[in-house]
Amino acid sequence: MSELKPRIRVEYTKNATIITFTDEKILEERDVRALQEAVMHVVEQSGPINLILDFYNVRFLSSAVLGLLLRVSKRVYEAGGRLRLCNINPKIYEIFKITRLTKVFDIYRDALSALEGLE
């Protein structure tokens, strides 16, 4: 595993790339911009990518992160890839439900279950 700045850890498996957010709070606009640069860098280095975004450490996030997720999703799907989210804190999951993002994103309990079925 390699540590990328800012605030993500990237793991390459046989069937997917897993990006784990390492911060507990993603609230500041500059943090969201830095995350976008880091995540898009990983996405753009690949052709079609099976990408799993792991929120294991995240307890608080701003609405700007939701916009970032939509941009990442668009880029991944345009390249012919697949995107899955996992380990979303129950309070954050409620925000996904309220905003109907549970219908937009494939959300899994953990990274292992998110990996199932990816080729």
N, C-alpha and C positions, 0 to 999 in steps of 0.2 A: 504494500500500500504506500502511496505517496501522499504527502501532506502538501496541499496547495493553499496558498494564501489568496484570498481571505476565506477563512472559516469553512472550508469543506475538506472532506477526505474522500479520495477516489479509489475505488477498488474495481479491478477488472476481473470478471469471472468468465467462464467459458461462453455463457449465453447472454451476458449483460454487463453494463457498466453501472456500478452503484455509487451514487454521490450521497454522502452522509453530511448533513449540516452539523457543524460542531458547536455552534453557539446555542445557548439556552434562549436568548432573546434576539430576534431580528426585527428591530423597530425603527432604526434610524435610516433616513433616505440614502445616506452615503453607504451604509452597510448593504442595503438592497442593491444599489448600483454595483458595488464591488462583487456581490454574489452573482449578479447577472453576468458580469464579465467572466468570472471564474467558470460558471456553469456553461455559458455559451462557448467558451473556449474548448471545453471538453466535447460538447455537442458538435462543434464545427470541425474538430479534428477527425471525426468519424464520418463514414458514409451513413447508411442506415444504421441506427443505433437502438438497441434495447436499453432504455435508461430507467433506472430505479432511483427515485429521490427518497432518501431515508430521513425522516424527521425525528429520529429517536431522542436526540438531545433537546429539541425545540419545545419550549413551554409557552412562549409568547411570540407573536409575529404581527406585523402591521398589515393593513389591507394592501399596501404596495407589493407585498410578497405574493398575494393572490394574482396580481397583474403580472408579476414576474413568471409565475407558474403557467399562466396562459400563453405568454410569449415563448417560453421554453417548449410548451406543448406544441404550439404551432410550428416551431422550427424542427422539432423531432419528427412530427408527422409529415411535414413537407419533404423531409429527407427519406421518407419511407420507413421510419423507425416506430418504436412503441415506447410509451411512457407509463410508468406505474409509480404510485406513491405508497409509502408504508410508514408504520410506527407513528401515526398522527395522534397526538395527545387528545384525549376525549373533549376537552374544552375547545380546542382548535377544530376538531371534527364537527362540533356543533356549528361553528362558523361556516364550514364547508356545506353542511346541510341547509342552513338558512339561506345561503347564497346559491344553492342548487349546484354547487361544484361537485357534489357527490355523483351527479349525473354526467359531468364532463370528464372527470378523472377516474381511472381504475385505482381504487384504494384497497390496500391489503393490510393485514394485521402486522406482518413483519417482513423482513427482507427475504427470508426463506420461502414464505408463501408467495411473495411477489415474483420470485424466480421461477416458480412452477409454471410449466407450459411455454416458456420462452425458448426459442430455437436460435 
